[in-house]
Amino acid sequence: MVERLTLGLDGALAIALVAIAAFTWKLTRSLRAAPWLQPTEAVPEASIDVIIPAFNEADNIRDCVEAVLTTVLPGGKRFEVWIADDQSTDATGQFAAELAAQHPNVHHLAVPPRPAGKVGHGKNWACAQAAPLAQGDYLLFIDADVRLSSGAIAAALAEAQSHQADLLSCAPKIICGCFAEWLVQPIMMSAIAIAYDFQAINDSTAVEDAFAAGPFMLFRREAYHQIGGHAALHDVIVEDVELARQIRRHELRLRYVLGIDLLGVRMYSSFGTLWEGWTKNYYLGTEENLPLTLLSAFTIALVFVMPWVGLLASLIALLLKPAFSWPVAMLYGLTALTLVAYGLLRWLSYRQVRVPLRYWWLSSVGGLIVVAIALTSVVKTKTGWGWTWRGRSLKVS
């Protein structure tokens, strides 16, 4: 029985080794092809409106807006900031009103309630109310948990105009604070970089290859209105990807870049918000493809959990000191190989885009959490049970 278990574990470790190699290759290929958002001083003059949808963002909204206001544009070009307060029940509205009173180019928009019987998921409703008020050449949608450097908007405008992009989206630096973020976020960001390959996004014209990162989306205003904007996506939850696909469907230009040197985002502040956020989006991110969701969860388990399972089994074997056998010898060898391969994966991702290495030895815990997120997301999306964001139900009656 023990020998059979050992042989089974050897087989799983061998499969894990192949999975880690494939994961590393795909991640490295995607990141190497990623364009970087670069600081610039040569920015063509353009007016811009920054729209920040906010629901119960009292902890974020002031810092977010003040970071935006450090923006430097050539020729002293003015820009407007719109805080779309989406029926917040905390102090978001109060802080937004104070910011509007202090700065002439900051506007507080109290978003009206959604009409009875009309679906308006997430920030789509708030963005749709603010967008018609914006008159700039470009519309920049950012989340309240985003922090921009003073040169981020100028760099984005230069990048968009240089490549004639109708939608420029930037992948921000992921800021981790709580323990759960350190465990889960590096895994999630790596998986997203593989699922949405930078080269395919920027070079392909296929709708299915389109992708955008919701925290930072810069639209040419005419293009935004041409595709119908957020108003056309009132019932869509993963609106950033769908907006990118609408750009492709209308044969407009999409560009996706790494902006980790110029902007950052802390997506979640606790395990509870992280769990709610990722279980909301995970299954939808695969377009509700159950086999793909299960395959992704299985791959995460192989890459991030199996090396440590092998290590635990090897330590137990060392303590029990069984008689020499090839299955046990293979267990030791395969465990060593998978751990080395996993270490190389994390080191390469750190070298390329500075994916945090903190708590890397607890990746088995992070991997198990991600697997649980994937499975729970299927249940929530299919049944509506506990399917919420910031306490608002996403289930359609």
C-alpha positions as CSV (number, residue, x, y, z in Angstrom):
1,M,0.0,0.0,0.0
2,V,2.8,2.5,0.9
3,E,4.7,1.7,-2.2
4,R,1.5,2.3,-4.3
5,L,0.9,5.6,-2.6
6,T,4.6,6.6,-3.2
7,L,4.3,5.6,-6.9
8,G,1.1,7.7,-7.2
9,L,2.8,10.7,-5.6
10,D,5.8,10.2,-7.9
11,G,3.4,10.4,-10.9
12,A,1.7,13.5,-9.5
13,L,5.1,15.2,-9.0
14,A,6.2,14.3,-12.5
15,I,3.0,15.9,-13.9
16,A,3.6,18.9,-11.6
17,L,7.1,19.3,-13.0
18,V,5.8,19.5,-16.5
19,A,3.1,21.9,-15.4
20,I,5.6,24.2,-13.7
21,A,7.8,24.2,-16.9
22,A,4.9,25.1,-19.1
23,F,3.6,27.7,-16.7
24,T,7.1,29.3,-16.5
25,W,7.5,29.3,-20.3
26,K,4.1,30.9,-20.9
27,L,4.5,33.5,-18.2
28,T,8.0,34.4,-19.4
29,R,6.9,34.7,-23.0
30,S,3.9,36.9,-22.1
31,L,6.0,39.3,-19.9
32,R,8.9,39.6,-22.3
33,A,6.5,40.8,-24.9
34,A,4.8,43.3,-22.6
35,P,5.4,47.0,-23.5
36,W,6.2,49.2,-20.5
37,L,4.6,52.6,-19.8
38,Q,7.5,55.0,-19.9
39,P,7.8,58.5,-18.3
40,T,7.8,61.2,-20.9
41,E,8.2,65.0,-21.3
42,A,7.1,65.1,-24.9
43,V,3.3,64.8,-24.6
44,P,1.0,66.2,-27.3
45,E,-1.5,68.6,-25.8
46,A,-4.8,67.0,-25.1
47,S,-7.6,67.6,-22.6
48,I,-8.6,64.7,-20.3
49,D,-11.4,63.9,-17.9
50,V,-10.6,61.5,-15.1
51,I,-13.7,59.5,-13.8
52,I,-13.5,57.7,-10.5
53,P,-16.5,55.5,-9.6
54,A,-16.8,55.2,-5.9
55,F,-19.0,53.1,-3.7
56,N,-18.0,53.2,0.0
57,E,-14.5,54.3,-0.7
58,A,-14.0,56.6,2.3
59,D,-10.6,54.9,3.0
60,N,-9.4,55.5,-0.5
61,I,-11.0,58.4,-2.3
62,R,-9.0,61.3,-0.8
63,D,-5.6,59.7,-1.4
64,C,-6.7,58.7,-4.9
65,V,-7.8,62.1,-5.9
66,E,-4.9,63.9,-4.4
67,A,-2.6,61.6,-6.3
68,V,-4.4,62.4,-9.5
69,L,-4.0,66.1,-8.8
70,T,-0.2,65.8,-8.8
71,T,-0.5,65.2,-12.6
72,V,1.7,67.5,-14.7
73,L,0.6,68.0,-18.3
74,P,2.4,70.1,-20.9
75,G,1.4,73.7,-21.5
76,G,-0.5,73.8,-18.3
77,K,-3.3,71.9,-20.0
78,R,-6.3,71.6,-17.7
79,F,-8.0,68.3,-16.8
80,E,-11.2,67.6,-14.9
81,V,-11.8,65.0,-12.2
82,W,-15.2,63.5,-11.7
83,I,-16.0,61.5,-8.5
84,A,-19.0,59.4,-9.2
85,D,-20.4,58.6,-5.7
86,D,-22.5,55.6,-6.3
87,Q,-25.0,55.8,-3.3
88,S,-22.2,55.3,-0.7
89,T,-23.3,54.8,2.8
90,D,-20.0,55.8,4.4
91,A,-18.2,59.2,4.3
92,T,-17.3,58.9,0.6
93,G,-19.8,61.6,-0.4
94,Q,-18.6,63.9,2.3
95,F,-15.0,63.6,1.3
96,A,-15.8,64.0,-2.4
97,A,-17.7,67.2,-1.6
98,E,-14.8,68.5,0.4
99,L,-12.4,67.8,-2.4
100,A,-14.7,69.5,-5.0
101,A,-14.8,72.6,-2.7
102,Q,-11.0,72.7,-2.4
103,H,-10.2,72.2,-6.1
104,P,-12.0,73.9,-9.0
105,N,-11.3,71.0,-11.4
106,V,-12.7,68.3,-9.1
107,H,-16.4,67.6,-9.3
108,H,-18.6,65.5,-7.0
109,L,-21.4,63.7,-8.8
110,A,-24.0,62.1,-6.6
111,V,-25.1,59.2,-8.7
112,P,-28.9,58.7,-8.7
113,P,-30.4,55.3,-7.7
114,R,-30.7,52.7,-10.4
115,P,-34.2,52.7,-12.0
116,A,-36.5,50.1,-10.6
117,G,-36.3,46.8,-12.5
118,K,-33.1,47.8,-14.3
119,V,-29.9,45.8,-13.8
120,G,-26.8,48.0,-13.1
121,H,-23.9,45.9,-12.0
122,G,-20.9,47.3,-10.2
123,K,-19.4,50.5,-11.5
124,N,-21.1,50.5,-14.9
125,W,-24.0,52.6,-13.7
126,A,-21.8,55.2,-12.0
127,C,-19.5,55.5,-15.0
128,A,-22.4,55.8,-17.3
129,Q,-23.7,58.8,-15.3
130,A,-20.4,60.6,-15.3
131,A,-19.2,60.0,-18.9
132,P,-21.7,62.3,-20.6
133,L,-20.5,65.2,-18.5
134,A,-16.9,64.8,-19.5
135,Q,-15.8,66.9,-22.5
136,G,-12.1,66.1,-22.7
137,D,-10.4,64.6,-25.7
138,Y,-9.7,61.5,-23.6
139,L,-11.7,59.8,-20.8
140,L,-9.6,58.0,-18.1
141,F,-11.5,55.6,-15.8
142,I,-9.6,54.6,-12.7
143,D,-10.6,52.8,-9.5
144,A,-10.5,54.6,-6.1
145,D,-7.8,52.2,-4.9
146,V,-5.4,53.3,-7.7
147,R,-2.5,55.6,-6.9
148,L,-1.0,57.5,-9.8
149,S,2.4,59.0,-10.0
150,S,2.6,62.6,-11.2
151,G,3.7,61.4,-14.6
152,A,1.3,58.5,-15.2
153,I,-1.4,60.4,-17.1
154,A,1.1,62.2,-19.3
155,A,2.9,58.9,-20.1
156,A,-0.4,57.2,-20.9
157,L,-1.5,60.0,-23.2
158,A,1.8,59.9,-25.0
159,E,1.6,56.1,-25.4
160,A,-2.0,56.3,-26.6
161,Q,-1.3,58.9,-29.2
162,S,2.0,57.3,-30.3
163,H,0.1,54.1,-31.1
164,Q,-3.2,55.7,-32.1
165,A,-4.9,53.7,-29.4
166,D,-8.6,54.1,-28.9
167,L,-8.3,52.3,-25.6
168,L,-5.1,52.1,-23.7
169,S,-5.1,50.0,-20.5
170,C,-2.3,49.7,-18.0
171,A,-1.6,46.8,-15.7
172,P,-0.7,48.5,-12.4
173,K,1.7,47.4,-9.7
174,I,-0.2,45.2,-7.3
175,I,0.3,46.4,-3.8
176,C,0.0,43.8,-1.0
177,G,-0.7,44.7,2.6
178,C,-2.4,41.9,4.5
179,F,-1.2,38.3,4.7
180,A,-3.9,37.0,2.4
181,E,-2.8,39.4,-0.3
182,W,0.8,38.2,-0.1
183,L,-0.4,34.6,-0.5
184,V,-3.0,35.0,-3.3
185,Q,-2.2,38.1,-5.4
186,P,1.1,37.0,-6.9
187,I,-0.5,33.7,-8.0
188,M,-3.5,35.5,-9.5
189,M,-1.4,38.1,-11.4
190,S,0.8,35.4,-12.9
191,A,-2.3,33.4,-14.0
192,I,-3.8,36.5,-15.6
193,A,-0.6,37.3,-17.4
194,I,-0.7,33.8,-18.9
195,A,-4.4,33.8,-19.7
196,Y,-4.1,37.2,-21.4
197,D,-0.8,37.2,-23.3
198,F,0.5,40.7,-23.9
199,Q,1.6,39.9,-27.5
200,A,-1.8,38.4,-28.4
201,I,-3.6,41.4,-26.9
202,N,-1.6,44.0,-28.7
203,D,-1.0,42.2,-32.1
204,S,-4.1,40.2,-32.7
205,T,-7.3,41.5,-34.1
206,A,-9.4,38.7,-32.7
207,V,-12.2,39.7,-30.3
208,E,-11.4,36.8,-28.0
209,D,-7.8,38.1,-27.5
210,A,-9.0,41.5,-26.3
211,F,-8.4,42.4,-22.6
212,A,-8.2,45.5,-20.5
213,A,-7.4,46.1,-16.8
214,G,-10.3,47.9,-15.1
215,P,-8.2,49.9,-12.7
216,F,-6.8,52.1,-15.5
217,M,-8.6,52.5,-18.9
218,L,-7.8,55.5,-21.1
219,F,-10.3,56.0,-24.0
220,R,-10.4,58.4,-26.8
221,R,-13.7,60.0,-26.1
222,E,-15.2,59.5,-29.6
223,A,-14.3,55.8,-29.5
224,Y,-15.8,55.4,-26.0
225,H,-19.1,56.8,-27.2
226,Q,-18.9,54.9,-30.5
227,I,-19.0,51.6,-28.6
228,G,-21.7,52.7,-26.3
229,G,-19.5,53.0,-23.2
230,H,-20.5,51.6,-19.8
231,A,-24.1,52.4,-20.5
232,A,-24.2,49.5,-23.1
233,L,-22.9,47.1,-20.4
234,H,-25.3,47.7,-17.6
235,D,-25.7,43.9,-16.9
236,V,-22.0,43.0,-17.4
237,I,-20.0,42.3,-14.3
238,V,-16.5,41.9,-15.8
239,E,-16.9,45.2,-17.7
240,D,-13.2,45.9,-18.5
241,V,-12.8,42.8,-20.7
242,E,-16.1,43.4,-22.4
243,L,-15.2,47.1,-23.1
244,A,-11.9,45.9,-24.7
245,R,-13.9,43.4,-26.9
246,Q,-16.3,46.1,-27.9
247,I,-13.3,48.1,-29.1
248,R,-12.2,45.1,-31.2
249,R,-15.7,44.5,-32.6
250,H,-15.8,48.1,-33.8
251,E,-12.4,47.6,-35.4
252,L,-10.8,50.2,-33.2
253,R,-7.3,50.1,-31.7
254,L,-6.6,48.4,-28.4
255,R,-3.3,48.6,-26.5
256,Y,-2.3,47.0,-23.2
257,V,0.9,47.9,-21.4
258,L,2.7,47.4,-18.0
259,G,2.4,50.5,-15.9
260,I,4.0,49.2,-12.7
261,D,6.6,52.0,-12.5
262,L,3.9,54.7,-12.7
263,L,0.8,53.4,-11.0
264,G,-0.2,51.0,-8.3
265,V,-3.4,49.5,-6.9
266,R,-4.2,47.7,-3.7
267,M,-7.2,45.7,-4.7
268,Y,-8.2,44.3,-1.4
269,S,-7.5,45.2,2.2
270,S,-8.5,41.9,4.0
271,F,-9.2,38.3,3.4
272,G,-12.9,38.9,3.3
273,T,-12.8,41.5,0.5
274,L,-10.2,39.4,-1.4
275,W,-12.5,36.4,-1.2
276,E,-15.6,38.3,-2.2
277,G,-13.8,40.0,-5.1
278,W,-12.1,37.0,-6.7
279,T,-15.1,34.6,-6.2
280,K,-17.2,37.3,-8.0
281,N,-14.9,37.3,-11.0
282,Y,-13.0,34.0,-11.4
283,Y,-15.6,32.0,-13.2
284,L,-16.8,34.9,-15.3
285,G,-13.1,35.4,-16.3
286,T,-13.3,32.1,-18.1
287,E,-16.5,33.1,-19.7
288,E,-18.3,30.5,-17.5
289,N,-16.4,27.7,-19.1
290,L,-16.6,25.0,-16.5
291,P,-13.9,22.7,-18.0
292,L,-11.5,25.6,-18.3
293,T,-12.2,26.8,-14.8
294,L,-11.5,23.3,-13.4
295,L,-8.4,23.0,-15.6
296,S,-7.0,26.3,-14.3
297,A,-7.7,25.3,-10.7
298,F,-6.0,21.9,-11.3
299,T,-3.0,23.7,-12.9
300,I,-2.7,26.1,-9.9
301,A,-2.7,23.1,-7.6
302,L,0.1,21.3,-9.6
303,V,2.3,24.4,-9.9
304,F,1.9,26.0,-6.4
305,V,0.9,23.1,-4.1
306,M,2.4,19.9,-5.4
307,P,6.1,20.8,-4.8
308,W,5.3,21.3,-1.1
309,V,3.2,18.2,-0.9
310,G,6.3,16.4,-2.2
311,L,8.5,18.1,0.4
312,L,6.2,17.1,3.2
313,A,6.1,13.5,1.9
314,S,9.9,13.4,1.6
315,L,10.3,14.7,5.2
316,I,7.9,12.0,6.5
317,A,9.8,9.3,4.5
318,L,13.1,10.6,6.0
319,L,11.7,10.3,9.5
320,L,10.2,6.9,9.0
321,K,13.5,5.6,7.3
322,P,11.9,3.0,5.0
323,A,14.0,0.4,3.3
324,F,15.5,1.6,0.1
325,S,13.2,1.4,-2.9
326,W,13.1,3.1,-6.3
327,P,9.7,4.8,-5.6
328,V,11.1,6.5,-2.5
329,A,14.3,7.5,-4.3
330,M,12.2,8.9,-7.1
331,L,10.1,10.8,-4.5
332,Y,13.2,12.5,-3.2
333,G,14.5,13.3,-6.7
334,L,11.2,14.6,-8.1
335,T,10.6,16.7,-5.0
336,A,14.0,18.4,-5.4
337,L,13.3,19.0,-9.1
338,T,9.9,20.5,-8.6
339,L,11.1,22.8,-5.8
340,V,14.0,24.0,-8.0
341,A,11.6,24.6,-10.9
342,Y,9.2,26.4,-8.7
343,G,12.0,28.6,-7.2
344,L,13.1,29.4,-10.8
345,L,9.5,30.4,-11.7
346,R,9.2,32.8,-8.8
347,W,12.7,34.2,-9.4
348,L,12.0,34.9,-13.1
349,S,8.7,36.6,-12.3
350,Y,10.4,38.7,-9.7
351,R,13.2,39.7,-12.1
352,Q,10.8,40.5,-15.0
353,V,8.0,42.4,-13.3
354,R,8.9,42.3,-9.6
355,V,6.2,39.9,-8.5
356,P,6.7,39.9,-4.7
357,L,8.8,37.1,-3.2
358,R,7.5,37.6,0.3
359,Y,6.0,34.4,1.8
360,W,6.9,32.5,-1.3
361,W,7.4,29.3,0.8
362,L,3.8,29.5,1.8
363,S,2.6,29.2,-1.9
364,S,0.9,25.9,-1.1
365,V,-1.5,27.8,1.2
366,G,-2.0,30.5,-1.5
367,G,-2.6,27.8,-4.1
368,L,-5.2,26.0,-2.1
369,I,-7.0,29.3,-1.5
370,V,-7.0,30.0,-5.2
371,V,-8.4,26.6,-5.9
372,A,-11.1,27.2,-3.3
373,I,-11.8,30.6,-5.0
374,A,-12.2,28.9,-8.4
375,L,-14.6,26.3,-7.1
376,T,-16.6,28.7,-5.0
377,S,-16.9,31.1,-7.9
378,V,-18.6,28.5,-10.0
379,V,-21.2,27.8,-7.3
380,K,-21.8,31.5,-6.6
381,T,-22.2,32.4,-10.3
382,K,-24.4,29.5,-11.1
383,T,-26.7,29.8,-8.0
384,G,-26.4,33.4,-7.0
385,W,-25.7,32.2,-3.4
386,G,-23.5,34.8,-1.7
387,W,-22.6,36.3,-5.0
388,T,-22.0,39.9,-4.0
389,W,-19.7,42.9,-4.3
390,R,-19.4,45.3,-1.4
391,G,-22.5,43.7,0.0
392,R,-24.6,44.3,-3.1
393,S,-26.1,41.2,-4.6
394,L,-25.2,40.3,-8.2
395,K,-28.0,37.8,-8.6
396,V,-30.4,38.8,-11.3
397,S,-34.0,38.1,-10.3
